[in-house]
């Protein structure tokens, strides 16, 4: 485990002295990487501006979380990380949002990307993050083509490279297409929409999509 460097903020400590304490997060400074924690030692035991350990991604620490805090007699402190749950709105796991849906045999016949029914998810970021995206669809094509169409993941309306190309060596067979990739760029805090889209390469073609699955995982920068 790496502890924060001494260049980070020096916290204000209670008079209880050094040791390992349990507490509840009352405030978080995302930019500074620090937290204010009310220790279970007493109502006046408030540690302010305590650096959060660099081994703990900020995405895993929220206001209201139970955390462990290590205090030193010389005025140092570090939030080691969360444990259990104390009514926090977000569970202690990587923020992940996804969909798994069976469509009503959606027909795709456009040479431009078409949004797929059930293939959209919204992820809320608390800090700047990359996204790990995974999408899969099952489809069938009515004609034989060596390059019949493409499938792509989109974030906030922009496609994420690379895309997947699919062909149909045998007509009317079911084909599964999967994409799994990290976004090349990071996204700012806030809500972001991820969706799975498909298109055909030839105007006379049609593809039928039977089911889609999609997930988005936040990876702190």
C-alpha positions in Angstrom: 0.0 0.0 0.0 1.3 3.4 -0.9 0.5 6.3 1.5 0.0 9.9 0.3 3.1 12.1 0.0 3.9 14.7 2.6 3.0 17.4 0.1 -0.7 16.8 0.7 -2.8 18.7 3.2 -2.0 18.3 6.9 -5.2 17.3 8.7 -6.6 18.8 11.9 -6.6 16.1 14.5 -8.7 15.5 17.6 -7.0 15.3 21.0 -7.4 11.5 21.2 -3.8 10.9 20.0 -2.5 8.4 17.5 -3.9 5.0 16.5 -6.3 3.3 14.2 -9.8 4.6 14.3 -13.2 3.9 12.8 -15.2 6.9 11.5 -17.8 8.2 9.0 -16.9 10.5 6.1 -18.6 13.9 6.4 -17.1 15.6 3.4 -14.8 14.9 0.5 -12.5 17.2 -1.5 -12.1 15.5 -4.9 -9.5 17.9 -6.2 -7.3 17.6 -3.1 -7.9 13.9 -2.5 -8.8 14.5 1.1 -11.8 13.7 3.4 -13.3 15.1 6.7 -14.0 12.1 9.0 -16.0 12.0 12.2 -14.3 9.4 14.4 -16.3 7.0 16.5 -14.2 8.1 19.5 -16.6 10.9 20.3 -18.8 13.7 18.8 -16.0 16.2 18.9 -13.5 13.8 17.2 -13.4 15.4 13.7 -10.4 14.8 11.4 -10.4 17.4 8.7 -8.4 17.4 5.4 -7.1 13.8 5.9 -5.5 12.5 2.7 -7.1 9.4 1.2 -4.6 6.6 0.6 -3.3 6.5 -2.9 -4.2 2.8 -2.9 -7.9 3.6 -2.7 -9.5 5.1 -5.8 -11.6 8.1 -5.1 -14.6 6.3 -6.7 -14.7 4.0 -3.7 -15.0 6.7 -1.0 -18.3 8.5 -0.5 -19.9 10.8 2.1 -21.6 8.6 4.7 -19.1 5.7 4.3 -17.6 3.9 7.3 -13.8 4.2 6.9 -10.6 3.3 8.8 -8.3 6.2 9.7 -4.7 5.9 10.8 -3.5 8.8 13.0 0.0 9.6 14.2 1.0 11.5 17.3 3.0 14.0 15.2 -0.1 15.3 13.4 -0.2 12.9 10.4 -3.3 11.0 9.2 -4.5 9.0 6.3 -7.9 7.5 5.4 -7.1 3.8 4.7 -10.4 3.0 3.0 -14.1 2.1 3.4 -15.6 -1.0 4.9 -19.1 -2.3 5.5 -21.9 0.2 4.8 -23.4 3.1 6.7 -26.3 4.2 4.5 -24.1 5.3 1.6 -26.0 5.9 -1.7 -23.4 3.9 -3.7 -22.2 0.4 -2.8 -18.5 -0.2 -2.2 -17.6 -1.5 -5.6 -16.5 -0.2 -9.0 -19.3 1.9 -10.4 -20.7 -0.2 -13.2 -23.9 0.2 -15.1 -25.3 -2.1 -17.7 -28.2 -3.5 -19.7 -29.1 -6.9 -20.9 -32.2 -7.0 -23.0 -34.0 -9.1 -25.6 -35.2 -6.9 -28.4 -38.3 -7.4 -30.5 -36.3 -8.6 -33.5 -35.1 -5.1 -34.4 -34.4 -4.7 -38.1 -31.3 -2.7 -39.1 -31.2 -1.7 -42.7 -29.4 1.7 -42.5 -25.9 2.4 -43.7 -25.6 4.8 -40.8 -25.4 3.7 -37.2 -28.7 2.9 -35.6 -29.2 2.8 -31.8 -30.3 -0.6 -30.6 -33.3 -1.1 -28.3 -32.1 -2.0 -24.8 -28.5 -1.2 -25.7 -28.1 2.0 -23.7 -26.8 2.7 -20.2 -26.0 5.8 -18.1 -23.0 6.0 -15.8 -22.5 8.7 -13.2 -18.8 9.6 -12.6 -17.6 11.3 -9.3 -14.2 12.1 -10.8 -12.4 12.1 -14.1 -12.4 8.5 -15.4 -11.7 6.3 -18.4 -14.4 3.8 -19.2 -14.1 0.1 -19.8 -16.9 -0.8 -22.2 -18.3 -4.2 -23.1 -21.1 -4.8 -25.6 -22.5 -7.9 -27.3 -25.4 -8.5 -29.7 -26.9 -11.5 -31.5 -28.0 -11.0 -35.1 -28.9 -12.7 -38.3 -28.5 -11.6 -41.9 -30.7 -12.4 -44.8 -28.0 -12.6 -47.4 -24.4 -13.9 -47.7 -21.8 -11.2 -47.5 -18.1 -11.3 -46.6 -18.4 -7.9 -45.0 -22.1 -7.2 -44.1 -22.0 -4.5 -41.4 -20.4 -3.0 -38.4 -21.1 -2.6 -34.6 -19.7 0.2 -32.5 -19.9 1.5 -28.9 -20.8 5.1 -28.4 -20.2 7.5 -25.5 -22.3 10.7 -25.4 -23.0 10.3 -29.1 -19.4 9.8 -30.2 -18.1 6.4 -31.5 -15.3 4.7 -29.7 -12.7 3.1 -31.8 -12.2 0.3 -32.8 -15.4 -1.0 -34.2 -16.3 -4.6 -35.0 -17.1 -5.8 -38.6 -19.4 -8.8 -39.2 -20.0 -10.9 -42.2 -22.4 -13.7 -43.0 -20.9 -16.7 -44.7 -24.2 -18.5 -44.4 -27.5 -16.7 -44.6 -30.1 -16.8 -41.8 -27.7 -18.0 -39.1 -27.3 -16.3 -35.7 -24.0 -14.5 -35.2 -22.7 -13.1 -31.9 -20.6 -9.9 -32.1 -18.6 -8.7 -29.0 -16.7 -5.5 -28.3 -14.6 -5.0 -25.2 -12.3 -1.9 -24.9 -11.1 1.0 -22.8 -11.9 4.5 -24.0 -8.9 6.3 -25.4 -9.7 9.4 -23.5 -11.1 10.2 -20.0 -14.4 11.7 -19.1 -15.2 14.5 -16.7 -17.4 14.0 -13.6 -21.1 13.8 -14.3 -23.5 11.6 -16.2 -22.5 9.9 -19.4 -24.5 7.8 -21.8 -23.1 4.6 -23.4 -24.9 2.8 -26.1 -24.4 0.1 -28.7 -25.2 0.7 -32.4 -25.1 -1.2 -35.6 -25.3 -0.6 -39.3 -25.1 -2.5 -42.6 -22.5 -1.8 -45.4 -24.9 -2.3 -48.3 -28.1 -0.4 -48.8 -30.1 -3.4 -49.9 -29.2 -5.5 -46.9 -31.1 -6.0 -43.7 -29.9 -7.4 -40.4 -32.1 -8.6 -37.5 -30.9 -8.0 -34.0 -32.3 -10.5 -31.4 -30.6 -9.4 -28.2 -28.1 -7.0 -26.8 -25.9 -6.8 -23.6 -23.9 -3.7 -22.5 -21.9 -2.7 -19.5 -19.7 0.3 -18.6 -17.1 0.4 -15.9 -15.4 3.5 -14.5 -11.6 3.4 -14.3 -10.2 6.4 -12.3 -7.6 8.4 -14.2 
